Structure formats: C-alpha cells, structure tokens
C-alpha cells in the first residue's frame, strides 16, 4: 500500500501519478483565484459561503497530501524540513492558525496562503529549471545581497546628512531615508521624496548609477545559469 501511494505521490511515470500532479496543480491555481475573489467588495452571502466551502475542501485535500507525503517519505524529517515540506505546511497552516489567533491578526495569517504558489515548483519543469538556476548561483546571490544591504545603508546615511537639515520631515531619520534609498537604488524613483540640495542631487546621481548594477548583476547571474541548464538539457535530448 505504501509503495503504491508513493508511486502516485512522488512519481509522474504512472498514469495515476500524472493525474494526481495535474489535479494538485489545478487545485493550487483555483485556490489562488478563490483567494483573489475574496478580496472583491460587495460579494453576496452565497458567493462567500461557496468560497469558504471551497477553501475548506482545498484545505482537506492539501492536508491529506501533506500527511501522505510524510507517510510515504523514507526520511520523514528530511521532507518536513525541506523546502517543499515547509511550503506544503505553510499552504495549510493559515487555515488552522486563523482559528487559534485573534481575528485582528487573521488578515496577516491568511496572506500566507499566497505561498501556495510555490507548490507549483514541484510539478512544473520550467519552474524546476528556475529553481536549479537559483541554486547554482546561490552563493553569489548571498554575497551580492550582503553587498546590496551595505550599499543601501550607506545611501540612507549619505542622503540623511545632505537633506535632513533642509527637509527634516521627509528625511527625518536614517531609517526613513531607507525608503528613498530603495526606490533610488532599484531605479524606480517614485518621486515622493526627492533631494533639493546640490550635494543631495549629486549624491542621488551616483546612487542611481550604482542602482543599475544592483539590478543588472543578479539578473545576469541568473540568466547565465539558466542558459547553462537549458544547454545541458538540449545536449541530453540530443
């Protein structure tokens, strides 16, 4: 029995396993659509009840899937604390937590339902390829993220000393300046907080140029690893 269930849950080679994967993928997409529909104002009571019932059915299925994956896993703890194990748990946790946590915290807890999207990584070859690409450049990404955080802090400190004396409300603290630093380094530039001093404008120009590298380098690393993986897959097919 365990071997039969494992063949269905963990393998796409059998027809039953393939249909099971398709079913879970469709359910994930429908549950995310349901989550989005819930945010529409003015829904009728019948629609709300239907969405609640659908969420209940989805939770039962996702919970059963999670428990079955633990059951058929040869290394149960390894699965529970793996990436997919954690995502599978988070996919059902908000439902149970919402019944134990005060309703004022319910919106935050329910927001975790969006992480069900990551369950699709298990079933989609393209998403799996993207995941592998991230793993390949994981070390470089960690190093670059650390450097980006340092640059973010330096930018916040710099603009604070340039603009705080003349705009104490907008640039009230280094922490408040981090919003400006993020929007400037990512080259978004919302324009809600802008420097007016000569030094601040010059400093912003430098930060904007640095921001181009902040955005482009991780993209280049990921694109390079994806290209390598796609080439390997093509060679295997040939």
C-alpha positions as CSV (number, residue, x, y, z in Angstrom):
1,X,0.0,0.0,0.0
2,X,2.8,2.4,1.0
3,X,4.7,1.7,-2.2
4,X,1.5,2.2,-4.3
5,X,0.8,5.6,-2.7
6,X,4.5,6.6,-3.1
7,X,4.3,5.7,-6.8
8,X,1.3,8.0,-7.2
9,X,2.5,10.9,-5.0
10,X,6.2,11.1,-5.9
11,X,6.3,9.8,-9.4
12,X,4.8,11.0,-12.7
13,X,5.7,7.9,-14.6
14,X,2.4,6.2,-13.8
15,X,-0.9,7.5,-15.2
16,X,-2.3,7.8,-11.7
17,X,0.8,9.8,-10.6
18,X,0.4,12.1,-13.6
19,X,-3.3,12.7,-13.0
20,X,-2.6,13.3,-9.3
21,X,0.0,16.0,-10.2
22,X,-2.4,17.7,-12.6
23,X,-5.2,17.6,-10.0
24,X,-3.0,19.3,-7.4
25,X,-1.8,21.9,-9.8
26,X,-5.3,22.8,-10.9
27,X,-6.4,22.9,-7.2
28,X,-3.5,25.3,-6.3
29,X,-4.4,27.7,-9.2
30,X,-8.1,27.6,-8.2
31,X,-7.4,28.2,-4.6
32,X,-5.3,31.3,-5.5
33,X,-8.1,32.5,-7.7
34,X,-10.5,31.9,-4.8
35,X,-8.2,33.9,-2.5
36,X,-8.2,36.8,-5.0
37,X,-12.0,36.8,-5.4
38,X,-12.4,37.0,-1.6
39,X,-10.9,40.5,-1.8
40,X,-13.7,41.8,-4.0
41,X,-16.0,44.1,-2.1
42,X,-19.8,43.6,-2.3
43,X,-19.7,39.8,-2.6
44,X,-23.1,38.2,-1.9
45,X,-23.6,35.8,1.0
46,X,-24.0,32.8,-1.3
47,X,-20.7,33.6,-3.0
48,X,-18.9,34.0,0.3
49,X,-20.3,30.7,1.6
50,X,-19.2,29.0,-1.7
51,X,-15.7,30.4,-1.4
52,X,-15.5,29.3,2.3
53,X,-16.7,25.8,1.4
54,X,-14.1,25.6,-1.5
55,X,-11.4,26.7,0.9
56,X,-12.4,24.0,3.4
57,X,-12.3,21.3,0.6
58,X,-8.9,22.6,-0.6
59,X,-7.5,22.5,2.9
60,X,-8.7,19.0,3.4
61,X,-7.1,17.9,0.2
62,X,-3.8,19.8,0.9
63,X,-3.7,18.4,4.4
64,X,-4.2,14.9,3.2
65,X,-1.5,15.4,0.6
66,X,0.9,16.7,3.2
67,X,0.3,13.8,5.6
68,X,0.6,11.3,2.8
69,X,3.9,12.8,1.7
70,X,5.2,12.4,5.3
71,X,3.8,8.8,5.4
72,X,5.5,7.7,2.1
73,X,8.8,9.5,2.7
74,X,11.7,7.3,3.6
75,X,13.3,10.2,5.6
76,X,10.3,11.9,7.2
77,X,12.2,14.7,9.0
78,X,14.2,15.5,5.9
79,X,10.9,16.0,4.0
80,X,9.3,18.0,6.8
81,X,12.2,20.5,7.0
82,X,12.9,20.6,3.2
83,X,11.8,23.5,1.0
84,X,8.8,21.7,-0.3
85,X,7.9,20.3,3.1
86,X,7.8,23.8,4.6
87,X,5.8,25.1,1.6
88,X,3.3,22.3,1.9
89,X,2.9,23.1,5.6
90,X,2.5,26.8,5.0
91,X,-0.1,26.0,2.4
92,X,-2.4,24.6,5.1
93,X,-1.2,26.4,8.3
94,X,-3.1,29.7,7.8
95,X,-6.4,27.9,7.9
96,X,-5.7,26.3,11.3
97,X,-3.9,29.3,12.7
98,X,-6.9,31.5,11.8
99,X,-8.9,29.5,14.3
100,X,-6.5,29.9,17.1
101,X,-5.3,33.5,16.6
102,X,-7.3,36.7,17.3
103,X,-9.3,37.9,14.3
104,X,-7.3,41.1,14.2
105,X,-4.3,39.0,13.1
106,X,-6.4,37.0,10.6
107,X,-5.5,39.1,7.5
108,X,-1.8,38.6,8.1
109,X,-2.2,34.9,8.6
110,X,-4.4,34.5,5.6
111,X,-1.8,36.4,3.5
112,X,0.4,33.3,3.9
113,X,-1.9,31.4,1.6
114,X,-0.3,33.1,-1.4
115,X,2.8,30.9,-0.7
116,X,0.8,28.0,-2.2
117,X,2.1,29.4,-5.5
118,X,5.5,27.9,-4.6
119,X,3.9,24.4,-4.6
120,X,3.8,24.6,-8.4
121,X,7.6,24.4,-8.4
122,X,7.3,20.7,-7.6
123,X,5.3,20.0,-10.7
124,X,6.4,22.4,-13.4
125,X,9.6,21.6,-15.4
126,X,10.2,25.3,-16.2
127,X,9.9,26.3,-12.6
128,X,12.2,23.5,-11.5
129,X,14.7,24.8,-14.0
130,X,14.4,28.2,-12.5
131,X,14.9,26.7,-9.0
132,X,18.0,24.9,-10.1
133,X,19.4,28.1,-11.6
134,X,18.9,29.9,-8.3
135,X,20.7,27.0,-6.5
136,X,23.7,27.3,-8.9
137,X,24.2,31.0,-8.2
138,X,23.0,30.8,-4.5
139,X,26.4,31.7,-3.1
140,X,26.9,34.6,-5.5
141,X,23.4,35.9,-4.7
142,X,24.0,35.7,-0.9
143,X,27.3,37.7,-1.3
144,X,25.7,40.2,-3.6
145,X,22.7,40.6,-1.3
146,X,25.0,41.4,1.6
147,X,26.8,44.0,-0.5
148,X,23.5,45.5,-1.6
149,X,22.4,45.8,2.0
150,X,25.6,47.7,2.8
151,X,25.1,50.0,-0.1
152,X,21.5,50.6,1.0
153,X,22.7,51.6,4.4
154,X,25.4,53.9,3.1
155,X,22.9,55.5,0.7
156,X,20.5,56.1,3.6
157,X,23.2,57.7,5.8
158,X,24.5,59.8,2.9
159,X,21.2,61.3,1.9
160,X,20.3,61.9,5.5
161,X,23.2,64.2,6.1
162,X,22.7,66.0,2.8
163,X,18.9,66.5,3.1
164,X,17.9,66.4,6.8
165,X,18.9,70.0,7.6
166,X,16.7,71.4,4.8
167,X,13.9,68.7,4.7
168,X,13.7,67.4,8.3
169,X,10.1,66.0,7.8
170,X,10.9,64.0,4.6
171,X,14.4,62.8,5.7
172,X,13.7,62.6,9.4
173,X,16.0,59.7,10.2
174,X,18.3,57.2,8.6
175,X,15.5,54.6,8.7
176,X,13.1,57.0,7.0
177,X,15.8,57.5,4.3
178,X,15.9,53.8,3.5
179,X,12.6,54.2,1.6
180,X,14.3,56.8,-0.6
181,X,17.4,54.5,-0.9
182,X,15.4,51.5,-2.0
183,X,13.4,53.4,-4.7
184,X,16.5,55.1,-6.0
185,X,18.8,52.1,-6.0
186,X,16.2,50.0,-7.8
187,X,15.9,52.9,-10.3
188,X,12.1,53.1,-9.6
189,X,12.3,56.7,-8.4
190,X,8.7,57.3,-7.1
191,X,9.4,61.0,-6.6
192,X,7.6,61.2,-3.3
193,X,10.9,62.1,-1.6
194,X,13.4,64.0,-3.6
195,X,16.6,65.8,-2.7
196,X,16.7,69.6,-3.2
197,X,20.3,70.4,-2.2
198,X,23.1,70.4,-4.7
199,X,25.0,67.8,-2.7
200,X,21.9,65.6,-2.4
201,X,21.3,65.7,-6.1
202,X,24.9,64.8,-6.9
203,X,24.8,62.0,-4.4
204,X,21.5,60.8,-5.9
205,X,23.1,60.7,-9.3
206,X,25.8,58.4,-8.1
207,X,23.4,56.2,-6.2
208,X,21.2,55.9,-9.4
209,X,24.2,54.7,-11.4
210,X,25.1,52.2,-8.7
211,X,21.4,51.0,-8.7
212,X,21.7,50.0,-12.4
213,X,24.4,47.5,-11.3
214,X,22.3,46.4,-8.3
215,X,19.5,45.4,-10.6
216,X,21.6,44.1,-13.6
217,X,24.2,41.9,-11.8
218,X,21.7,39.4,-10.2
219,X,19.8,39.3,-13.4
220,X,22.9,38.5,-15.4
221,X,23.9,35.8,-12.9
222,X,20.5,34.1,-13.1
223,X,20.3,34.4,-16.9
224,X,23.8,32.8,-17.2
225,X,22.9,29.8,-15.0
226,X,19.6,29.4,-16.9
227,X,21.4,29.4,-20.2
228,X,23.8,26.7,-18.9
229,X,21.0,24.5,-17.7
230,X,19.0,24.8,-20.9
231,X,22.1,23.9,-22.9
232,X,22.7,20.8,-20.8
233,X,19.0,19.8,-21.3
234,X,19.3,20.2,-25.0
235,X,22.5,18.1,-25.1
236,X,20.8,15.4,-23.1
237,X,17.9,15.3,-25.5
238,X,20.3,15.0,-28.5
